[in-house]
Amino acid sequence: MSKDYYEILGVSKDASQDEIRRAFRRLAKEYHPDRNPDDPSAEAKFKEINEAYEVLSDPSKRSNYDAYGNPDGPFGTGGGSGPFSGGGPFTGRDFGDFGFPFGDVFGSFEDLFTGGARRRASTGPVRGRDLEVSAEVTLEEAFSGVDKDIEVTRVESCSRCNGTGAEPGTSVVTCRTCNGAGQVRTTVNTVLGSMTTVKTCPTCGGTGKTVERPCSECRGSGETARTRTVTVTIPPGANSGLHLRLAGQGDAGRRGGPPGDLYVAVFVKPHAIFERQGDDLILNRTISFPLAALGGTTTIPTLEGDVELNIPAGTQPGAVLRLRGKGMPKLRYRSRGDLMVRVNVRVPTRLSSEERELIMKLGRSQDETIGDNRSFFQRLRDAAGGNRDS
């Protein structure tokens, strides 16, 4: 029985590459030997996880594994459970002994249906995958800019074998099956004529190289998962949704290919006082009725400290006063947004006799029907949005 690589990674058989990659990173981080130095079972599990990921992350190997239970295909020697696998009563070589290369014919038919593309892998350098992580910052940090340390689990070249896949002390040699070409060419004579197929070498997987003995750390893949701390610079004016690229900080490349990039998605946490709209900030401020009527100044907070705000005489409830250049820095520009102060007028609920008399005089001067005084105060509360009966 072949291993159930999907079960090892805890994913379904129709899992996407992103789902497989996320599962691998999570498990590799959990069972990494550096985090479990005294647990031999964790090291064995880690190697098993790497083996499963090596197969399921490679479209060609995964397709063979899904179809035949063996990443090397129906005639591979990896212990698959297919009808012509190494564990059965017959192998591809057995059929060849009858004087007819059945294995090549079956491979030819597969290429007819798939165009051969699935079985032919690139033998050159392959760029590493790009990764994405998130970084959460406060509004103050987004205002001034900040360096954030984030943890990233990524695929790196195996430190034990330096990415060669060979156990230290052993060699990487030219594949004897394909003589370093990474592909094998087969010509089959059938009743339909000669058929020539070119396939990925089943021995070296298309690399043109094999190892005398696979590395005990990475099982010959040349790769292993590592968790690293990466510092990302959040620029002043950053907003939620901003993506920052850290070149070369993604997964390691294969066969000498360059590493992928790391993308950091910025999320700015909501603020207790300020509301952000683009580069502008909004502040709700309640002032007294006399200040709104007569005008004056009041102290308000900004992200740089307290400042004085001028209140024009006759300021109405709901008015918005603008402080230019007191908002957020504009990303990649030297200018800044504005601070918008939304004014609310506080209507007094308790009045002294003197205050009551003064307000009654004001009401009578404006031809208001004061009566028991409720209509005037009710009008003030309505204007200020403070109607408690609604």
Secondary structure, 3 states (H helix, E strand, C coil): CCCCHHHHHCCCCCCCHHHHHHHHHHHHHHHCCCCCCCCHHHHHHHHHHHHHHHHHCCHHHHHHHHHHCCCCCCCCCCCCCCCCCCCCCCCHHHHHCCCCCHHHHHHHHHHHHHCCCCCCCCCCCECCCCEEEEEEECHHHHHHCEEEEEEEEEEEECCCCCCCCECCCCCEEECCCCCCCCEEEEEEEECCEEEEEEEECCCCCCCCEEECCECCCCCCCCEEEEEEEEEEEECCCCCCCCEEEECCCCCCCECCCCCCCEEEEEEECCCCCCEEECCEEEEEEEEEHHHHHHCEEEEEEECCEEEEEEECCCCCCCCEEEECCCCCECCCCCCECCEEEEEEEECCCCCCHHHHHHHHHHHHHCCCCCCCCHHHHHHHHHHCCCCCCC
